[in-house]
Amino acid sequence: MNWGSKVLLGMGCFMLFIISMVVYMFAKHSGDALIEEDYYEKGITFNATYNAEQNMLNDDAQPEISVSEKQLVISLKDSATYHLIFMRPSNKAEDLKLEGKTIGPDHLILVDRLHLQKGLWFLQIRWHNKGKDFFYKTNLKL
């Protein structure tokens, strides 16, 4: 084997390596938990989210969150319809979305902890009350 054949063989192996890395990265992207699928839509509606967060701060409507062994209790200032999103940074498949209305005179949201693994969770609460939208997000360590 002369040196020209070795150079061609080396270039072929290198190109095969690069092509396999590109295929791997594109396949890995589909399960990546750090990239949101609706990234551009969230950018377009950023002002609505910002205004909802400002409503929460201006009305002093920050929810109170307490964690027990069996459930997570979220208390809102007034009765409302809500949308909860629990996002797990380590595994997108464990993300959980809930919606409903608050319960009782204390305006509680009860979440069963049996569905939530131990570790770090990102919690987003979006609720609507008296014609206003509210938004709150925090990190939870369960």
N, CA, C and O atoms as a DFTB+ gen file, in Angstrom:
568 C
 N C O
     1  1       0.855      -1.167       0.000
     2  2       0.000       0.000       0.000
     3  2       0.908       1.240       0.000
     4  3       1.781       1.384       0.857
     5  1       0.690       2.111      -0.957
     6  2       1.518       3.316      -1.022
     7  2       0.890       4.442      -0.205
     8  3      -0.202       4.288       0.342
     9  1       1.587       5.573      -0.126
    10  2       1.136       6.666       0.739
    11  2      -0.146       7.311       0.227
    12  3      -0.912       7.829       1.039
    13  1      -0.419       7.308      -1.073
    14  2      -1.658       7.878      -1.623
    15  2      -2.882       7.105      -1.181
    16  3      -3.923       7.692      -0.888
    17  1      -2.760       5.800      -1.133
    18  2      -3.879       4.968      -0.665
    19  2      -4.147       5.189       0.816
    20  3      -5.299       5.192       1.249
    21  1      -3.087       5.372       1.589
    22  2      -3.250       5.614       3.031
    23  2      -3.932       6.956       3.292
    24  3      -4.765       7.067       4.192
    25  1      -3.578       7.974       2.508
    26  2      -4.209       9.291       2.665
    27  2      -5.696       9.192       2.336
    28  3      -6.525       9.717       3.080
    29  1      -6.043       8.535       1.245
    30  2      -7.456       8.373       0.884
    31  2      -8.216       7.568       1.929
    32  3      -9.348       7.914       2.270
    33  1      -7.619       6.514       2.436
    34  2      -8.249       5.716       3.479
    35  2      -8.452       6.547       4.753
    36  3      -9.502       6.452       5.388
    37  1      -7.463       7.352       5.128
    38  2      -7.577       8.229       6.302
    39  2      -8.671       9.268       6.124
    40  3      -9.446       9.512       7.048
    41  1      -8.746       9.891       4.935
    42  2      -9.797      10.883       4.667
    43  2     -11.175      10.234       4.689
    44  3     -12.130      10.820       5.200
    45  1     -11.283       9.033       4.138
    46  2     -12.565       8.331       4.142
    47  2     -13.024       8.014       5.556
    48  3     -14.199       8.179       5.883
    49  1     -12.088       7.553       6.404
    50  2     -12.443       7.272       7.805
    51  2     -12.858       8.541       8.542
    52  3     -13.813       8.529       9.319
    53  1     -12.141       9.633       8.297
    54  2     -12.476      10.900       8.948
    55  2     -13.858      11.389       8.506
    56  3     -14.642      11.842       9.340
    57  1     -14.169      11.303       7.207
    58  2     -15.476      11.743       6.720
    59  2     -16.587      10.858       7.289
    60  3     -17.665      11.356       7.615
    61  1     -16.341       9.569       7.412
    62  2     -17.314       8.670       8.012
    63  2     -17.566       9.030       9.480
    64  3     -18.702       8.981       9.952
    65  1     -16.498       9.391      10.193
    66  2     -16.622       9.820      11.582
    67  2     -17.469      11.088      11.691
    68  3     -18.359      11.160      12.538
    69  1     -17.207      12.082      10.852
    70  2     -17.962      13.347      10.879
    71  2     -19.440      13.095      10.552
    72  3     -20.318      13.636      11.225
    73  1     -19.716      12.299       9.549
    74  2     -21.106      12.017       9.173
    75  2     -21.829      11.286      10.299
    76  3     -22.990      11.586      10.579
    77  1     -21.168      10.339      10.944
    78  2     -21.815       9.628      12.048
    79  2     -22.066      10.558      13.233
    80  3     -23.080      10.405      13.913
    81  1     -21.182      11.510      13.500
    82  2     -21.410      12.471      14.586
    83  2     -22.596      13.387      14.272
    84  3     -23.375      13.705      15.171
    85  1     -22.747      13.813      13.029
    86  2     -23.881      14.653      12.642
    87  2     -25.187      13.886      12.809
    88  3     -26.155      14.430      13.342
    89  1     -25.230      12.652      12.372
    90  2     -26.440      11.835      12.512
    91  2     -26.765      11.636      13.990
    92  3     -27.928      11.726      14.382
    93  1     -25.767      11.372      14.805
    94  2     -25.980      11.183      16.242
    95  2     -26.535      12.447      16.892
    96  3     -27.458      12.363      17.701
    97  1     -25.996      13.609      16.557
    98  2     -26.451      14.860      17.171
    99  2     -27.888      15.185      16.772
   100  3     -28.660      15.671      17.598
   101  1     -28.254      14.926      15.525
   102  2     -29.634      15.170      15.122
   103  2     -30.583      14.188      15.807
   104  3     -31.697      14.568      16.166
   105  1     -30.178      12.962      15.991
   106  2     -31.016      11.986      16.683
   107  2     -31.128      12.334      18.162
   108  3     -32.187      12.124      18.753
   109  1     -30.094      12.848      18.765
   110  2     -30.085      13.208      20.189
   111  2     -30.973      14.421      20.440
   112  3     -31.564      14.531      21.515
   113  1     -31.083      15.335      19.474
   114  2     -31.858      16.565      19.650
   115  2     -33.326      16.275      19.951
   116  3     -33.955      17.035      20.687
   117  1     -33.878      15.213      19.410
   118  2     -35.309      14.953      19.579
   119  2     -35.676      14.662      21.034
   120  3     -36.821      14.893      21.423
   121  1     -34.754      14.170      21.842
   122  2     -35.059      13.863      23.227
   123  2     -34.428      14.828      24.209
   124  3     -34.370      14.528      25.402
   125  1     -33.958      15.968      23.756
   126  2     -33.257      16.910      24.611
   127  2     -34.255      17.681      25.466
   128  3     -35.149      18.340      24.933
   129  1     -34.111      17.606      26.781
   130  2     -35.045      18.262      27.693
   131  2     -34.769      19.749      27.837
   132  3     -35.621      20.479      28.343
   133  1     -33.618      20.215      27.413
   134  2     -33.276      21.622      27.593
   135  2     -33.815      22.501      26.468
   136  3     -33.809      23.726      26.592
   137  1     -34.270      21.912      25.395
   138  2     -34.793      22.672      24.268
   139  2     -36.297      22.484      24.221
   140  3     -36.790      21.356      24.206
   141  1     -37.023      23.589      24.198
   142  2     -38.473      23.517      24.149
   143  2     -38.925      23.490      22.701
   144  3     -38.343      24.156      21.845
   145  1     -39.953      22.724      22.439
   146  2     -40.434      22.572      21.078
   147  2     -41.099      23.850      20.561
   148  3     -40.999      24.156      19.373
   149  1     -41.773      24.596      21.432
   150  2     -42.478      25.807      21.013
   151  2     -41.709      27.060      21.415
   152  3     -42.284      28.005      21.956
   153  1     -40.430      27.059      21.152
   154  2     -39.543      28.159      21.541
   155  2     -39.980      29.492      20.919
   156  3     -40.039      30.504      21.618
   157  1     -40.282      29.507      19.640
   158  2     -40.631      30.757      18.962
   159  2     -41.997      31.280      19.405
   160  3     -42.180      32.490      19.536
   161  1     -42.941      30.396      19.632
   162  2     -44.257      30.829      20.099
   163  2     -44.166      31.476      21.475
   164  3     -44.859      32.453      21.755
   165  1     -43.304      30.925      22.336
   166  2     -43.123      31.522      23.658
   167  2     -42.470      32.892      23.555
   168  3     -42.753      33.776      24.363
   169  1     -41.610      33.074      22.580
   170  2     -40.998      34.388      22.364
   171  2     -42.018      35.420      21.906
   172  3     -41.949      36.588      22.289
   173  1     -42.952      34.987      21.094
   174  2     -43.988      35.900      20.595
   175  2     -44.923      36.313      21.727
   176  3     -45.361      37.463      21.771
   177  1     -45.235      35.398      22.643
   178  2     -46.155      35.698      23.741
   179  2     -45.423      36.126      25.019
   180  3     -45.991      36.064      26.110
   181  1     -44.180      36.552      24.885
   182  2     -43.408      36.939      26.062
   183  2     -44.051      38.099      26.809
   184  3     -44.056      38.105      28.040
   185  1     -44.595      39.086      26.090
   186  2     -45.205      40.248      26.747
   187  2     -46.389      39.843      27.619
   188  3     -46.569      40.396      28.703
   189  1     -47.197      38.888      27.165
   190  2     -48.332      38.440      27.969
   191  2     -47.842      37.753      29.239
   192  3     -48.420      37.949      30.308
   193  1     -46.787      36.955      29.136
   194  2     -46.225      36.293      30.316
   195  2     -45.630      37.317      31.271
   196  3     -45.805      37.213      32.485
   197  1     -44.935      38.295      30.731
   198  2     -44.338      39.345      31.564
   199  2     -45.423      40.134      32.289
   200  3     -45.290      40.415      33.480
   201  1     -46.492      40.493      31.588
   202  2     -47.589      41.245      32.220
   203  2     -48.279      40.407      33.305
   204  3     -48.658      40.944      34.346
   205  1     -48.445      39.113      33.076
   206  2     -49.050      38.239      34.084
   207  2     -48.158      38.149      35.314
   208  3     -48.656      38.111      36.439
   209  1     -46.845      38.115      35.110
   210  2     -45.926      38.078      36.253
   211  2     -45.956      39.408      37.016
   212  3     -45.873      39.420      38.244
   213  1     -46.071      40.503      36.305
   214  2     -46.184      41.810      36.956
   215  2     -47.500      41.924      37.730
   216  3     -47.523      42.518      38.808
   217  1     -48.590      41.369      37.202
   218  2     -49.864      41.357      37.926
   219  2     -49.719      40.614      39.251
   220  3     -50.256      41.044      40.272
   221  1     -48.989      39.494      39.231
   222  2     -48.771      38.720      40.450
   223  2     -47.987      39.540      41.469
   224  3     -48.304      39.514      42.658
   225  1     -46.970      40.266      41.016
   226  2     -46.163      41.079      41.932
   227  2     -46.935      42.303      42.427
   228  3     -46.874      42.629      43.613
   229  1     -47.651      42.977      41.544
   230  2     -48.389      44.191      41.922
   231  2     -49.534      43.894      42.880
   232  3     -49.798      44.685      43.786
   233  1     -50.215      42.773      42.698
   234  2     -51.336      42.414      43.567
   235  2     -50.895      41.617      44.790
   236  3     -51.734      41.195      45.587
   237  1     -49.610      41.409      44.946
   238  2     -49.049      40.623      46.053
   239  2     -49.760      39.270      46.148
   240  3     -50.218      38.865      47.216
   241  1     -49.842      38.585      45.009
   242  2     -50.575      37.327      44.917
   243  2     -49.645      36.130      44.779
   244  3     -50.009      35.130      44.161
   245  1     -48.458      36.223      45.345
   246  2     -47.511      35.116      45.253
   247  2     -48.066      33.898      45.992
   248  3     -48.447      34.011      47.157
   249  1     -48.117      32.743      45.337
   250  2     -48.680      31.554      45.996
   251  2     -47.769      31.028      47.099
   252  3     -46.547      31.170      47.046
   253  1     -48.397      30.418      48.096
   254  2     -47.647      29.775      49.178
   255  2     -47.586      28.283      48.866
   256  3     -48.612      27.649      48.620
   257  1     -46.385      27.732      48.879
   258  2     -46.178      26.331      48.517
   259  2     -45.636      25.582      49.723
   260  3     -44.631      25.984      50.311
   261  1     -46.304      24.488      50.093
   262  2     -45.805      23.649      51.173
   263  2     -45.729      22.204      50.659
   264  3     -46.607      21.728      49.940
   265  1     -44.652      21.534      51.055
   266  2     -44.393      20.181      50.585
   267  2     -44.450      19.231      51.771
   268  3     -43.760      19.423      52.772
   269  1     -45.284      18.200      51.643
   270  2     -45.315      17.138      52.652
   271  2     -44.909      15.834      51.975
   272  3     -44.576      15.818      50.790
   273  1     -44.941      14.748      52.733
   274  2     -44.520      13.464      52.169
   275  2     -45.454      12.964      51.084
   276  3     -45.006      12.355      50.112
   277  1     -46.752      13.216      51.238
   278  2     -47.720      12.637      50.310
   279  2     -48.270      13.612      49.288
   280  3     -48.762      13.193      48.241
   281  1     -48.195      14.917      49.572
   282  2     -48.771      15.856      48.622
   283  2     -48.066      17.204      48.657
   284  3     -47.332      17.536      49.587
   285  1     -48.323      17.953      47.609
   286  2     -47.833      19.314      47.462
   287  2     -49.049      20.221      47.541
   288  3     -50.010      20.034      46.795
   289  1     -49.019      21.208      48.441
   290  2     -50.157      22.095      48.644
   291  2     -49.760      23.497      48.221
   292  3     -48.796      24.068      48.732
   293  1     -50.526      24.048      47.272
   294  2     -50.302      25.404      46.785
   295  2     -51.528      26.228      47.147
   296  3     -52.652      25.867      46.800
   297  1     -51.307      27.330      47.841
   298  2     -52.401      28.184      48.276
   299  2     -52.335      29.509      47.512
   300  3     -51.320      30.206      47.538
   301  1     -53.434      29.842      46.833
   302  2     -53.535      31.114      46.114
   303  2     -54.308      32.122      46.935
   304  3     -55.005      31.762      47.883
   305  1     -54.183      33.367      46.572
   306  2     -54.833      34.451      47.307
   307  2     -56.358      34.426      47.135
   308  3     -57.096      34.646      48.096
   309  1     -56.823      34.159      45.917
   310  2     -58.253      34.108      45.611
   311  2     -58.552      32.849      44.806
   312  3     -57.642      32.178      44.319
   313  1     -59.847      32.537      44.674
   314  2     -60.214      31.385      43.846
   315  2     -59.884      31.692      42.388
   316  3     -60.002      32.830      41.934
   317  1     -59.465      30.650      41.664
   318  2     -59.022      30.870      40.291
   319  2     -59.026      29.559      39.525
   320  3     -59.085      28.479      40.113
   321  1     -58.963      29.670      38.200
   322  2     -58.681      28.517      37.357
   323  2     -57.191      28.539      37.071
   324  3     -56.627      29.601      36.809
   325  1     -56.548      27.383      37.118
   326  2     -55.086      27.344      37.044
   327  2     -54.598      26.333      36.014
   328  3     -55.324      25.427      35.606
   329  1     -53.351      26.517      35.610
   330  2     -52.593      25.575      34.785
   331  2     -51.241      25.407      35.454
   332  3     -50.495      26.376      35.595
   333  1     -50.916      24.191      35.866
   334  2     -49.634      23.877      36.495
   335  2     -48.773      23.101      35.510
   336  3     -49.264      22.234      34.787
   337  1     -47.487      23.421      35.488
   338  2     -46.540      22.652      34.694
   339  2     -45.365      22.300      35.589
   340  3     -44.668      23.183      36.089
   341  1     -45.149      21.012      35.788
   342  2     -43.972      20.508      36.498
   343  2     -43.003      20.005      35.443
   344  3     -43.321      19.080      34.696
   345  1     -41.824      20.608      35.377
   346  2     -40.822      20.179      34.403
   347  2     -39.629      19.589      35.133
   348  3     -39.123      20.166      36.096
   349  1     -39.196      18.448      34.668
   350  2     -38.048      17.757      35.233
   351  2     -36.848      18.009      34.320
   352  3     -36.862      17.577      33.167
   353  1     -35.808      18.700      34.803
   354  2     -34.672      19.000      33.926
   355  2     -33.905      17.771      33.480
   356  3     -33.270      17.796      32.425
   357  1     -33.945      16.705      34.246
   358  2     -33.157      15.523      33.903
   359  2     -33.880      14.562      32.962
   360  3     -33.238      13.733      32.317
   361  1     -35.218      14.664      32.874
   362  2     -35.963      13.720      32.048
   363  2     -37.262      14.364      31.580
   364  3     -38.185      14.563      32.370
   365  1     -37.326      14.682      30.313
   366  2     -38.502      15.342      29.753
   367  2     -39.746      14.449      29.823
   368  3     -40.866      14.960      29.859
   369  1     -39.567      13.147      29.843
   370  2     -40.699      12.218      29.875
   371  2     -41.467      12.303      31.191
   372  3     -42.626      11.892      31.241
   373  1     -40.860      12.821      32.253
   374  2     -41.522      12.923      33.553
   375  2     -42.282      14.236      33.741
   376  3     -42.888      14.443      34.793
   377  1     -42.266      15.123      32.751
   378  2     -42.989      16.390      32.865
   379  2     -44.470      16.127      33.098
   380  3     -45.024      15.145      32.605
   381  1     -45.104      17.020      33.857
   382  2     -46.499      16.829      34.247
   383  2     -47.250      18.146      34.082
   384  3     -46.775      19.195      34.519
   385  1     -48.414      18.093      33.456
   386  2     -49.263      19.270      33.281
   387  2     -50.607      18.989      33.935
   388  3     -51.215      17.944      33.704
   389  1     -51.067      19.933      34.755
   390  2     -52.356      19.814      35.447
   391  2     -53.128      21.115      35.280
   392  3     -52.537      22.187      35.145
   393  1     -54.433      21.013      35.291
   394  2     -55.265      22.212      35.273
   395  2     -56.553      21.938      36.026
   396  3     -56.965      20.790      36.187
   397  1     -57.179      23.011      36.484
   398  2     -58.414      22.875      37.244
   399  2     -58.770      24.158      37.954
   400  3     -58.328      25.243      37.575
   401  1     -59.585      24.019      39.001
   402  2     -59.999      25.161      39.825
   403  2     -59.536      24.928      41.246
   404  3     -59.375      23.788      41.680
   405  1     -59.323      26.017      41.968
   406  2     -58.883      25.911      43.354
   407  2     -59.996      25.303      44.208
   408  3     -61.174      25.346      43.855
   409  1     -59.581      24.735      45.345
   410  2     -60.501      24.002      46.215
   411  2     -60.689      24.753      47.531
   412  3     -59.720      25.230      48.120
   413  1     -61.927      24.856      47.989
   414  2     -62.243      25.336      49.327
   415  2     -62.041      26.820      49.551
   416  3     -61.666      27.560      48.642
   417  1     -62.302      27.248      50.798
   418  2     -62.190      28.671      51.130
   419  2     -60.735      29.156      51.197
   420  3     -60.481      30.359      51.135
   421  1     -59.784      28.228      51.324
   422  2     -58.372      28.625      51.355
   423  2     -57.769      28.676      49.959
   424  3     -56.592      29.007      49.812
   425  1     -58.554      28.353      48.926
   426  2     -58.121      28.417      47.528
   427  2     -56.873      27.563      47.315
   428  3     -55.818      28.068      46.931
   429  1     -57.008      26.271      47.568
   430  2     -55.880      25.346      47.525
   431  2     -55.809      24.598      46.202
   432  3     -56.821      24.344      45.548
   433  1     -54.586      24.254      45.832
   434  2     -54.300      23.339      44.735
   435  2     -53.547      22.174      45.365
   436  3     -52.480      22.369      45.946
   437  1     -54.090      20.973      45.255
   438  2     -53.475      19.787      45.846
   439  2     -52.902      18.913      44.739
   440  3     -53.591      18.575      43.777
   441  1     -51.622      18.549      44.890
   442  2     -50.949      17.701      43.907
   443  2     -50.406      16.481      44.638
   444  3     -49.687      16.611      45.629
   445  1     -50.749      15.308      44.149
   446  2     -50.273      14.059      44.745
   447  2     -48.796      13.872      44.395
   448  3     -48.423      13.950      43.225
   449  1     -47.955      13.626      45.399
   450  2     -46.521      13.484      45.190
   451  2     -46.111      12.107      44.705
   452  3     -44.937      11.891      44.403
   453  1     -47.044      11.171      44.623
   454  2     -46.688       9.832      44.163
   455  2     -46.208       9.839      42.715
   456  3     -45.432       8.972      42.315
   457  1     -46.668      10.819      41.920
   458  2     -46.271      10.912      40.519
   459  2     -44.956      11.667      40.347
   460  3     -44.383      11.657      39.257
   461  1     -44.473      12.312      41.389
   462  2     -43.283      13.151      41.279
   463  2     -42.087      12.462      41.934
   464  3     -42.128      12.134      43.120
   465  1     -41.047      12.249      41.179
   466  2     -39.826      11.646      41.701
   467  2     -39.080      12.654      42.565
   468  3     -39.313      13.858      42.467
   469  1     -38.194      12.162      43.404
   470  2     -37.357      13.057      44.208
   471  2     -36.354      13.750      43.311
   472  3     -35.891      13.187      42.319
   473  1     -36.020      14.993      43.676
   474  2     -35.037      15.745      42.907
   475  2     -35.525      17.136      42.587
   476  3     -36.465      17.632      43.209
   477  1     -34.896      17.763      41.624
   478  2     -35.203      19.134      41.230
   479  2     -36.337      19.167      40.211
   480  3     -36.352      18.385      39.260
   481  1     -37.284      20.076      40.417
   482  2     -38.401      20.302      39.510
   483  2     -38.530      21.798      39.260
   484  3     -38.283      22.605      40.156
   485  1     -38.916      22.166      38.048
   486  2     -39.281      23.538      37.721
   487  2     -40.802      23.605      37.731
   488  3     -41.468      22.824      37.051
   489  1     -41.349      24.535      38.501
   490  2     -42.797      24.669      38.622
   491  2     -43.233      25.993      38.005
   492  3     -42.686      27.049      38.324
   493  1     -44.220      25.925      37.120
   494  2     -44.834      27.124      36.553
   495  2     -46.325      27.069      36.845
   496  3     -46.990      26.071      36.567
   497  1     -46.842      28.156      37.410
   498  2     -48.270      28.252      37.706
   499  2     -48.817      29.449      36.937
   500  3     -48.309      30.565      37.054
   501  1     -49.848      29.203      36.159
   502  2     -50.534      30.271      35.431
   503  2     -51.995      30.197      35.849
   504  3     -52.634      29.156      35.697
   505  1     -52.530      31.306      36.378
   506  2     -53.925      31.289      36.805
   507  2     -54.624      32.568      36.378
   508  3     -53.993      33.588      36.101
   509  1     -55.956      32.481      36.335
   510  2     -56.796      33.589      35.890
   511  2     -57.823      33.855      36.981
   512  3     -58.501      32.945      37.458
   513  1     -57.920      35.145      37.370
   514  2     -58.824      35.522      38.438
   515  2     -59.282      36.961      38.215
   516  3     -58.463      37.855      38.002
   517  1     -60.592      37.177      38.267
   518  2     -61.189      38.516      38.166
   519  2     -60.687      39.283      36.943
   520  3     -60.366      40.467      37.038
   521  1     -60.620      38.615      35.810
   522  2     -60.245      39.280      34.567
   523  2     -58.754      39.507      34.397
   524  3     -58.349      40.148      33.428
   525  1     -57.939      39.018      35.283
   526  2     -56.485      39.196      35.195
   527  2     -55.794      37.843      35.091
   528  3     -56.251      36.844      35.647
   529  1     -54.697      37.837      34.374
   530  2     -53.856      36.651      34.299
   531  2     -52.677      36.824      35.244
   532  3     -52.147      37.924      35.399
   533  1     -52.275      35.730      35.871
   534  2     -51.147      35.729      36.801
   535  2     -50.188      34.610      36.406
   536  3     -50.604      33.590      35.856
   537  1     -48.907      34.808      36.692
   538  2     -47.891      33.814      36.358
   539  2     -46.834      33.793      37.451
   540  3     -46.385      34.837      37.922
   541  1     -46.442      32.579      37.848
   542  2     -45.411      32.403      38.876
   543  2     -44.557      31.195      38.506
   544  3     -45.083      30.167      38.079
   545  1     -43.266      31.313      38.665
   546  2     -42.399      30.161      38.423
   547  2     -41.349      30.084      39.512
   548  3     -40.886      31.099      40.031
   549  1     -40.983      28.850      39.849
   550  2     -39.999      28.618      40.902
   551  2     -39.363      27.246      40.700
   552  3     -39.825      26.446      39.887
   553  1     -38.316      26.995      41.442
   554  2     -37.669      25.688      41.475
   555  2     -38.064      24.984      42.759
   556  3     -38.096      25.607      43.820
   557  1     -38.364      23.708      42.681
   558  2     -38.730      22.915      43.847
   559  2     -37.748      21.766      43.999
   560  3     -37.361      21.127      43.021
   561  1     -37.355      21.515      45.231
   562  2     -36.521      20.348      45.541
   563  2     -37.392      19.400      46.345
   564  3     -37.724      19.680      47.497
   565  1     -37.759      18.293      45.747
   566  2     -38.618      17.314      46.428
   567  2     -37.792      16.176      46.971
   568  3     -38.335      15.252      47.577
